[in-house]
Amino acid sequence: MTHRYPTFANDILALFAEREAQLADIGIIQPADPFLDMAGEDLRRRIFLTESETGETLCLRPEFTIPVCRDHIAARAKTPQRYAYLGEVFRQRRQGGAEFFQAGIEDLGSDNRPQADARSLADAHALLERLLPGRAPAVTMGDQALFEAVLSALGLPSGWQKRLARAFGAPGLLKATLDELTNPPNGGSLPAELAELVASGDHDALVAHIADQMEGAGLSPSAGRTPQEIAERLIEKAALERVRLSDDALAALRKFLALKVPLSEAIARLEAFAGEAGLVLDEALAGFSARQKEIEAAGLGSASITYDASFGRPLDYYTGFIFEITVEGESQPLVGGGRYDRLLTLLGAPFPIPGIGFSAWLDRIETLRERAS
């Protein structure tokens, strides 16, 4: 895509106005740390980094969600607020150039999460219908919160729950993590003396040993992780390696991840799964059901939406409902979005602010429009 303003920009801006979303003005240069900490490994590898005159690490804007949330916090704006954006983002890509346009809406502060989820999906759906008339949108959705509820109900230690939750949405990483949980490594890669200290659980002796090793290697504790942090990580890793996932639990988790059904059938299938596996998922399923009803109330037929229990998106800040939309006959996603209820607190908000949003890849949409003309 050439770096020109999309010819259909006015159509997008008209939809934003109809949906009562305020157009945000987001700077191209952004502090890099929030993206490096929270955006996910896939995006982190593609960020264009630079440095200010004072040594601050900066980057070219790789996406809009994080800067929209930061600006909302800085302005101390009241909630709920709906922000729209239309502009360029900058990422290292194998093809299609490193600079392309995105548009989307971020919905902050709505306490009615099922309704806000449905509205975000309806906004994204309407955008595609307007820009690609006659091409039926095809929606795939997942649920990070439901996946985490299954992990919790299976009784996995919190460390494994966190690792699997981080792998959600990355099929290769999730498979590798499950394989490791089923057949953990024996930890033989550690030097013998260090392995003995880790196995003993003697935290103070382990910290002292690591500090001595760092000093001998000329490493300053202030240059990276401290001896205490390294010791805690090694002990935690050793504890996780001692955990084995039972055959029944592994079978239940794999059965859950294999669920892929029309949204209209999802609740019945999920309730049947929970009953067969003996898992209590009442709260998570109640939220799922409430969202489905709101989606139907928004005029989106749940039979045309696919629920895929293994579907996620490679951004670390998602916490619940996740979706992507393409159009029939195409495999590449044109819109992606999801819920991120912890993000604003991590960015410095003084109190929790729920959020959900979506972003559309306008270069992909433009290609389809040109192909149809």
C-alpha positions in Angstrom: 0.0 0.0 0.0 1.3 3.5 -0.8 1.5 5.8 2.1 -1.5 8.0 1.2 -4.7 8.7 3.1 -7.3 6.0 2.3 -9.7 7.1 -0.4 -12.5 5.8 1.8 -11.5 7.7 4.9 -14.7 9.8 4.9 -16.8 6.7 5.1 -14.9 5.6 8.2 -15.2 9.1 9.8 -18.9 9.1 9.1 -19.3 5.7 10.9 -17.3 7.0 13.8 -19.7 10.0 14.1 -22.8 7.7 13.9 -21.3 5.5 16.6 -20.6 8.5 18.8 -16.9 7.8 19.0 -14.6 10.9 19.6 -11.7 11.1 17.1 -8.4 11.0 19.1 -5.2 12.8 18.1 -2.4 10.3 18.9 1.3 11.3 18.5 3.4 9.2 16.1 6.4 9.1 18.5 5.6 7.2 21.7 7.4 6.0 24.8 8.6 2.4 24.0 8.3 0.8 27.4 4.5 0.3 27.5 4.7 -1.6 24.2 7.7 -3.6 25.1 6.1 -4.6 28.5 2.5 -5.2 27.4 2.1 -5.6 23.6 3.1 -9.2 23.2 6.2 -10.9 21.7 5.0 -10.8 18.1 4.6 -7.0 18.2 7.7 -6.4 20.3 9.9 -7.9 17.6 8.6 -5.5 14.9 8.7 -2.2 16.7 10.9 0.6 15.4 12.9 1.9 18.3 14.7 5.2 18.7 16.0 7.4 21.6 15.4 10.9 22.8 18.1 13.5 23.5 17.7 12.6 27.2 18.2 8.9 26.6 14.5 7.8 26.8 13.6 4.8 24.6 11.0 5.9 22.1 9.3 4.2 19.2 7.2 4.9 16.1 3.6 4.2 17.0 3.1 0.4 16.3 -0.6 0.4 17.3 -3.3 2.7 18.8 -4.8 0.9 21.9 -1.9 1.6 24.3 -1.5 5.3 23.4 -5.2 5.9 23.4 -5.4 4.5 26.9 -2.3 6.5 28.0 -3.8 9.8 26.7 -7.1 9.0 28.5 -5.2 8.6 31.8 -3.1 11.7 31.2 -6.2 13.8 30.5 -8.0 12.4 33.6 -11.0 12.0 31.4 -14.3 10.8 32.8 -15.7 7.4 31.8 -17.3 6.0 29.9 -15.6 7.3 26.8 -15.5 6.1 23.2 -12.4 7.0 21.2 -11.9 6.5 17.5 -8.7 6.8 15.5 -7.5 6.7 11.9 -3.9 6.9 11.1 -0.6 5.2 10.3 1.2 2.6 12.3 4.7 1.5 11.9 5.9 -2.2 12.1 8.6 -4.2 10.6 6.8 -6.6 8.2 8.0 -9.2 5.7 5.8 -7.8 3.0 3.4 -4.9 2.4 5.8 -2.2 3.7 6.4 -1.0 7.2 3.9 1.8 7.3 0.2 1.3 6.9 -3.1 2.7 8.1 -5.4 1.4 10.8 -8.8 2.6 12.1 -10.7 1.5 15.2 -12.7 2.4 18.3 -11.6 2.0 21.9 -14.5 1.8 24.4 -13.3 2.7 27.9 -15.2 2.5 31.2 -18.4 0.7 30.4 -19.4 -1.4 33.4 -21.8 -3.5 31.3 -19.2 -5.7 29.8 -21.4 -8.0 27.8 -23.1 -5.0 26.2 -19.8 -3.3 25.5 -18.4 -6.5 24.0 -21.4 -6.8 21.7 -21.2 -3.1 20.7 -17.5 -3.4 19.8 -18.2 -6.4 17.6 -21.2 -4.6 16.0 -19.0 -1.5 15.4 -16.4 -3.6 13.6 -19.0 -5.5 11.7 -20.7 -2.3 10.5 -17.3 -0.9 9.4 -16.6 -3.9 7.2 -20.1 -3.8 5.7 -19.7 -0.2 4.8 -16.3 -0.5 3.3 -16.8 -3.9 1.6 -20.5 -3.9 0.6 -21.8 -7.2 -0.6 -19.1 -9.2 1.2 -20.5 -11.0 4.2 -18.3 -10.6 7.3 -17.2 -13.9 8.9 -16.5 -13.6 12.7 -14.3 -15.9 14.8 -14.3 -15.3 18.5 -12.6 -16.7 21.6 -12.6 -16.0 25.3 -9.3 -15.6 27.3 -11.3 -15.4 30.6 -13.1 -18.7 29.9 -9.8 -20.4 29.0 -8.2 -19.2 32.3 -11.4 -20.3 34.2 -10.8 -23.8 32.8 -7.2 -23.8 33.9 -8.2 -22.7 37.4 -11.0 -25.4 37.6 -8.4 -28.0 36.6 -6.5 -27.1 39.7 -3.2 -26.2 38.0 -0.6 -24.2 40.1 -0.8 -20.5 39.4 2.6 -20.5 37.7 1.4 -23.0 35.1 -1.9 -21.1 34.7 0.1 -17.9 33.9 2.3 -19.7 31.4 -0.6 -21.3 29.6 -2.5 -18.0 29.6 0.4 -16.2 28.1 0.6 -18.9 25.4 -3.1 -18.6 24.5 -3.5 -17.5 20.9 -0.1 -18.8 19.8 -0.8 -22.4 18.8 2.9 -23.5 18.6 3.8 -22.0 22.0 0.6 -23.4 23.6 1.4 -26.9 22.2 5.0 -26.7 23.5 3.8 -25.5 26.9 1.3 -28.4 27.1 4.0 -30.8 26.1 6.3 -29.5 28.8 3.5 -29.7 31.4 2.9 -33.3 30.4 6.6 -34.3 30.3 8.5 -31.7 32.2 12.3 -31.5 31.6 14.5 -32.8 34.4 16.4 -29.5 35.0 19.7 -31.2 34.1 21.0 -28.1 32.3 21.9 -26.3 35.6 25.5 -26.7 37.0 25.5 -29.4 39.7 26.2 -27.1 42.7 23.4 -24.7 41.5 21.0 -27.5 40.9 21.6 -28.9 44.4 20.9 -25.5 46.0 17.7 -25.1 43.9 16.6 -28.5 44.9 17.2 -27.8 48.6 15.0 -24.8 48.6 17.5 -22.9 50.6 16.7 -19.4 49.3 19.5 -17.5 51.3 22.2 -19.9 50.2 21.1 -19.8 46.6 21.1 -16.0 46.6 24.6 -15.9 48.1 25.8 -18.4 45.5 24.4 -16.5 42.6 25.8 -13.2 44.0 29.2 -14.8 44.2 29.0 -16.1 40.7 27.9 -12.7 39.3 30.7 -10.9 41.2 33.2 -13.4 39.8 32.0 -12.8 36.3 32.2 -9.0 36.8 28.4 -8.6 36.6 26.7 -5.8 38.5 23.4 -6.7 40.3 22.0 -3.4 39.1 22.7 -4.2 35.4 19.8 -6.7 35.2 17.9 -9.1 37.4 19.2 -9.2 41.0 20.4 -12.4 42.7 17.2 -12.5 44.7 15.1 -12.3 41.5 17.2 -15.0 39.8 16.9 -17.3 42.8 13.2 -16.9 43.0 12.8 -17.6 39.3 14.9 -20.8 39.6 13.0 -22.1 42.6 9.7 -21.3 40.9 10.8 -23.1 37.7 11.9 -26.1 39.7 8.6 -26.3 41.5 6.7 -26.1 38.1 8.9 -28.9 36.7 7.7 -31.2 39.5 4.1 -30.7 38.5 2.5 -33.4 36.2 -0.8 -32.9 34.5 -2.9 -36.0 35.0 -4.2 -37.9 32.0 -7.8 -36.9 32.8 -6.9 -33.2 33.2 -4.9 -33.2 30.0 -7.7 -34.9 28.1 -10.2 -32.4 29.4 -8.0 -29.4 28.4 -7.4 -30.8 24.9 -11.2 -31.5 24.5 -11.9 -27.9 25.5 -9.4 -26.4 23.1 -10.8 -28.6 20.3 -14.3 -26.9 20.6 -15.1 -25.0 17.5 -18.8 -24.4 16.9 -21.3 -21.7 15.8 -21.9 -19.3 18.7 -25.5 -20.3 18.8 -24.4 -23.8 19.9 -21.5 -22.8 22.1 -23.2 -22.5 25.5 -24.8 -26.0 25.2 -21.5 -27.5 24.2 -19.6 -25.7 26.9 -22.1 -26.7 29.6 -21.9 -30.3 28.4 -18.1 -30.1 28.5 -18.1 -28.8 32.0 -20.4 -31.5 33.2 -18.4 -34.3 31.6 -15.1 -33.0 33.0 -16.6 -32.3 36.4 -15.5 -28.6 36.2 -17.3 -25.7 37.9 -17.4 -22.9 35.3 -20.7 -21.2 36.3 -19.4 -17.6 36.5 -17.5 -17.7 33.3 -20.3 -19.4 31.4 -22.8 -16.8 32.8 -20.7 -14.0 31.4 -20.4 -15.9 28.1 -24.2 -16.4 27.8 -24.9 -12.7 28.7 -22.6 -11.6 26.0 -24.2 -13.9 23.4 -27.6 -12.4 24.2 -26.2 -8.9 23.8 -24.7 -9.9 20.4 -28.0 -11.2 19.2 -29.7 -8.0 20.5 -27.3 -5.9 18.5 -28.6 -7.6 15.4 -25.7 -10.0 14.8 -26.9 -13.6 14.3 -25.0 -15.9 16.6 -25.3 -18.7 14.0 -23.0 -16.7 11.7 -20.3 -16.3 14.4 -17.8 -19.1 15.1 -16.7 -19.7 18.7 -13.2 -21.3 18.7 -12.1 -22.2 22.2 -8.4 -22.2 21.2 -8.6 -18.8 19.4 -6.7 -15.9 20.8 -4.7 -12.9 19.5 -0.9 -12.3 20.2 -1.2 -9.3 22.4 -0.5 -9.7 26.1 -3.1 -7.3 27.4 -6.2 -9.2 26.5 -8.4 -10.5 29.3 -11.7 -11.7 27.9 -13.7 -11.6 24.7 -11.4 -11.7 21.6 -12.5 -11.6 18.0 -11.3 -11.3 14.4 -13.3 -10.7 11.3 -12.6 -11.4 7.6 -15.1 -11.7 4.7 -16.3 -14.9 3.1 -13.8 -16.3 0.7 -10.8 -14.6 2.4 -8.6 -16.1 5.1 -6.6 -13.0 6.2 -8.2 -11.1 9.1 -9.4 -7.6 8.3 -10.4 -6.6 11.8 -9.1 -7.7 15.2 -10.2 -6.8 18.7 -10.8 -7.8 22.3 -11.2 -6.9 25.9 -8.4 -5.5 28.1 -9.6 -4.8 31.6 -6.2 -4.8 33.3 -4.4 -2.6 30.7 -5.3 0.9 32.0 -4.3 0.0 35.6 -0.9 -1.3 34.3 -0.5 2.0 32.4 -1.0 4.0 35.6 -4.7 4.6 36.0 -5.5 5.2 39.7 -8.4 2.8 39.6 -9.5 -0.1 37.3 -11.1 1.0 34.0 -12.6 -1.8 31.8 -11.8 -1.5 28.1 -12.5 -3.1 24.8 -11.7 -2.1 21.3 -10.9 -3.2 17.7 -8.6 -2.2 14.9 -9.1 -2.6 11.1 -6.2 -3.2 8.7 -7.0 -0.7 6.0 -4.3 -1.8 3.6 -6.0 -5.2 3.4 -9.4 -3.7 3.0 -8.1 -1.4 0.2 -6.7 -4.4 -1.7 -10.1 -6.1 -1.6 -11.8 -2.9 -2.8 -9.4 -2.5 -5.7 -9.8 -6.2 -6.6 -13.6 -5.7 -6.7 -13.5 -2.5 -8.8 
